[in-house]
Amino acid sequence: MAEDQATAAMETSAVEKQPETEAPRVTITKRMMVAIDESDSSFYALQWVIDHFSNLLMTTEAAEAEGGLLTVVHVQSSFHHFAAFPAGPGGATAVYASSSMIESVKKAQQEASAALLSRALQMCRAKQIRTETLVLEGDAKDMICQAVEQMHVDLLVVGSRGLGKIRRAFIGSVSDYCAHHANCPILIVKPPKEITT
């Protein structure tokens, strides 16, 4: 009995002697990035951010002083100036695009990007979200991760298209790649089934 009391006293004194630790600091997310493309799932992700984080991104004076900002990014695919086609038993034939074709494709890409970003900005302005837009060119997976690093993004948000295992294995998943390679926390927003079908 005396041993139990002595052990209890030692445990109590050991607990009392432990140094006090500070409460963990909560970092306020100041810069968010949402990656969009033509899919409904990417716009669902943007709307989800607007609905759930608008208090951090509002255009009020207090929010501007804190620096909350939403960056909406769209990545255009690089246009390849040539294509190779099998031309019989001897090999392939390279076909080069004319300069007028190149200009036409680039113009169409710019118009498509402008339309997507305009739609995104309208959604953000409706809720008075402090927003900037960014258009990049290249592989979406790599360009998004590079932009996250260069811009010191606190949270990356991407939509999930719900690709099956086979399609994801062949064409890859931007959200999966970003989840493994982005230098910040990432939120993958999965839309309801009625949007993905």
C-alpha positions in Angstrom: 0.0 0.0 0.0 2.8 2.4 0.9 4.5 1.5 -2.4 1.3 2.4 -4.4 1.2 5.8 -2.6 4.9 6.4 -3.3 4.5 5.4 -7.0 1.4 7.7 -7.3 3.3 10.6 -5.7 6.3 10.1 -8.1 3.9 10.1 -11.1 2.2 13.2 -9.9 5.5 15.0 -9.4 6.7 13.9 -12.8 3.6 15.3 -14.4 4.0 18.6 -12.4 7.6 19.0 -13.5 6.9 18.7 -17.2 7.5 22.1 -18.9 4.4 23.8 -20.2 4.1 23.7 -24.0 2.6 26.5 -26.1 -0.6 25.8 -27.9 0.0 25.0 -31.5 -0.3 28.0 -33.7 -3.1 28.0 -36.3 -2.0 29.3 -39.6 -4.6 31.3 -41.4 -4.9 30.4 -45.1 -4.1 33.6 -47.0 -3.6 32.4 -50.5 -5.7 29.7 -52.2 -5.5 28.4 -55.7 -8.3 26.6 -57.6 -7.4 24.9 -60.9 -10.1 24.9 -63.5 -10.7 23.3 -66.9 -13.7 22.8 -69.1 -15.2 20.1 -66.7 -18.2 20.7 -64.5 -16.3 19.1 -61.6 -13.7 21.9 -61.7 -16.4 24.5 -61.5 -18.1 22.6 -58.7 -14.7 22.7 -56.8 -14.6 26.5 -57.3 -18.2 26.9 -56.1 -17.3 24.7 -53.1 -14.4 27.0 -52.2 -16.6 30.1 -52.6 -19.3 28.6 -50.3 -16.9 27.3 -47.6 -14.1 29.9 -47.6 -15.7 33.1 -48.6 -15.2 34.6 -45.1 -11.4 34.3 -45.7 -11.5 35.7 -49.2 -14.0 38.6 -49.0 -13.1 41.9 -50.5 -13.8 43.8 -47.2 -11.2 46.1 -45.8 -10.4 43.6 -43.0 -9.9 40.8 -45.5 -7.6 42.9 -47.7 -5.5 43.8 -44.7 -5.1 40.1 -43.9 -4.3 39.4 -47.5 -6.8 36.6 -48.3 -6.6 36.0 -52.1 -8.0 33.3 -54.4 -6.1 32.6 -57.6 -8.0 30.8 -60.3 -5.6 29.0 -62.7 -6.2 27.4 -66.1 -3.6 25.5 -68.0 -3.7 25.3 -71.8 -2.2 22.3 -73.5 0.9 23.0 -75.5 0.3 23.0 -79.2 2.6 20.7 -81.1 3.6 22.2 -84.5 3.9 18.8 -86.1 2.5 15.3 -86.0 3.9 12.0 -87.2 1.6 9.5 -88.9 2.4 6.0 -90.1 2.9 6.1 -93.8 3.4 2.5 -94.8 5.9 -0.2 -94.1 8.9 2.1 -94.3 8.2 4.5 -91.4 6.3 7.6 -90.5 5.6 10.9 -92.2 5.8 14.2 -90.3 3.2 16.8 -91.0 4.0 20.3 -90.0 1.3 22.9 -89.2 1.2 26.1 -91.3 1.7 29.4 -89.5 -1.9 30.3 -90.1 -3.1 27.1 -88.5 -0.8 27.7 -85.5 -2.2 31.2 -85.0 -5.8 29.9 -85.4 -5.2 27.2 -82.7 -3.6 29.6 -80.3 -6.4 32.1 -80.8 -9.0 29.4 -80.1 -7.1 28.4 -77.0 -7.0 32.0 -75.8 -10.7 32.5 -76.4 -11.5 29.2 -74.5 -9.3 30.3 -71.6 -10.9 33.7 -71.5 -14.4 32.2 -71.4 -13.5 29.8 -68.6 -11.9 32.5 -66.5 -14.7 34.9 -67.2 -17.2 32.4 -65.9 -15.0 31.8 -62.8 -14.7 35.5 -62.1 -18.4 36.0 -62.3 -18.9 33.3 -59.7 -16.3 35.0 -57.4 -17.6 38.5 -57.9 -21.1 37.4 -57.1 -19.8 36.7 -53.5 -17.3 39.5 -53.5 -14.3 37.2 -53.4 -10.9 38.8 -53.9 -9.7 37.0 -57.0 -6.9 36.9 -59.6 -6.6 34.7 -62.7 -3.7 33.0 -64.3 -3.3 31.2 -67.6 -0.4 28.8 -68.1 0.7 26.7 -71.0 2.1 23.1 -70.7 1.2 19.9 -68.9 -1.5 20.8 -66.3 0.0 18.6 -63.6 3.5 20.1 -63.7 2.4 23.7 -64.3 -0.1 23.7 -61.4 2.6 22.3 -59.0 5.2 24.9 -60.2 2.7 27.7 -59.8 1.9 26.6 -56.3 5.6 26.7 -55.4 6.4 30.0 -57.1 3.3 31.8 -55.6 3.6 30.3 -52.1 0.1 29.0 -52.1 -1.3 28.0 -48.7 -4.0 25.6 -50.2 -4.6 24.1 -53.6 -8.1 23.0 -54.5 -8.8 20.8 -57.5 -11.9 19.0 -58.7 -12.1 15.2 -59.2 -13.5 14.0 -62.5 -14.0 10.5 -61.1 -11.9 8.7 -63.8 -12.0 5.0 -63.6 -8.9 3.0 -62.7 -8.0 2.2 -66.3 -8.5 5.7 -67.7 -6.6 7.1 -64.7 -3.7 4.7 -65.4 -3.5 5.7 -69.1 -4.1 9.5 -69.0 -3.2 10.2 -65.4 -5.1 12.2 -62.9 -4.2 15.8 -62.3 -5.6 15.7 -58.8 -3.7 12.5 -57.9 -0.4 14.0 -59.2 -0.9 17.3 -57.4 -1.7 15.4 -54.2 1.7 13.8 -54.3 3.8 16.6 -55.7 2.3 20.0 -54.7 4.3 21.8 -51.9 1.2 22.8 -50.0 -1.9 21.1 -48.6 -4.4 20.1 -51.3 -8.1 19.7 -51.2 -9.7 17.4 -53.8 -13.4 18.2 -54.1 -15.5 15.3 -55.4 -18.7 16.4 -57.0 -22.0 14.7 -56.4 -22.8 11.8 -58.8 -25.3 13.8 -60.9 -22.5 16.2 -62.0 -20.0 13.4 -62.9 -22.4 11.5 -65.1 
